[in-house]
Amino acid sequence: MKSPETSVPQFDLIASSFRSQLLFWYNTHARDLPWRRSRDPYRIWISEIMLQQTRVAAVIEHYHEFLRRFPTVQKLAAARESSVLAGWSGLGYYRRARMLHAAAKLIARRRDGKFPTTAAEWLDLPGIGRYTAAAIASIAFGEPVAVVDGNVERVLQRVLGNRLAKERIWQAAGALLDPNRPGDFNQAMMELGAVVCAPRAPACLTCAVVNLCAARGELPATSVPARQQKRDIHYALICRRNHKGQEVFVVQRPRNACLMAGMWELPQAIVREAGEPVFTLKHSITTTDYSVMVYRKGLPAGADGKWITGSQARRMALTGLARKILIHASILWGSPEDDAARFPHLIV
Ligand code: SF4
């Protein structure tokens, strides 16, 4: 396909075929995802925030549980932050939950519970960027605004046969958008990128728009991907047993920390005093691969934290890594295999 400015009548013709072929495919092949069964802006908003940097399979279970806890924006707005973080536990990137909570308060208190209906209005809320605003406005309210996420960007670059700059991608997405079904079109573009036009080895033979695609495969690489950093990190597993059963000592991250502020985790161990680790595991966050070493320790004098049981840990806003360590130590749930099933995005 040619890019929008090369020949407008020709582009319009091709764009029309592209829309109808893509939507025909989406009508019959769209995955049955829980948030697609509703046009409720609250549900669509929750799903869009959860899906940021998180795989669909990992979101589904948390989506149902979060909505069970907070079925309306009013319930979410009235909840304590610690409850919201606990409801988010396992999804990671907790800043999203804090922003979601702040936006819910604004909607409930300043807008009398009424949701914004346009992308421009959604952009005024905390935690809402250009993509999310357009996704909610197009899916829930039918506003003809295009979305660009990683999947859409890849599809468009391949279809147009060109590594366009970001702003040009947004323009191309807007030019291709179906104004009659903008929400479905946006979801269809993302779906095509997620299940057919994959980053590696796209399934071009089964692609709904293969006849309109310039690349019909991966574009040549232009740069070397960023290398993962490697870091060691050391934690103390401090346990005691009393009438409540086994308890573990946890500490709270500073409320002004850049990452996971206010979340609970295990105390860090001082390596020179630590001896041999009782176990090690791997954990990855964005571009860093951590080797996590866990030591059995006694409670240091003056330690500032609290003792919790395994069942309390389930309801707390633990960091993903703390949760993973407690599962590995069989204090929380059962085994790393359970964790792999429940939180596949946390497992490396
Ligand atoms: S033909 Fe291949 S490269 Fe082009 S959009 Fe379809 S899957 Fe992607």
Boltz pocket constraint, residues with backbone or C-beta under 6 A from the ligand:
constraints:
  - pocket:
      binder: B
      contacts: [[A, 155], [A, 158], [A, 159], [A, 196], [A, 197], [A, 198], [A, 202], [A, 203], [A, 204], [A, 205], [A, 207], [A, 208], [A, 209], [A, 210], [A, 213], [A, 214], [A, 215], [A, 216], [A, 217], [A, 218]]
      max_distance: 6.0
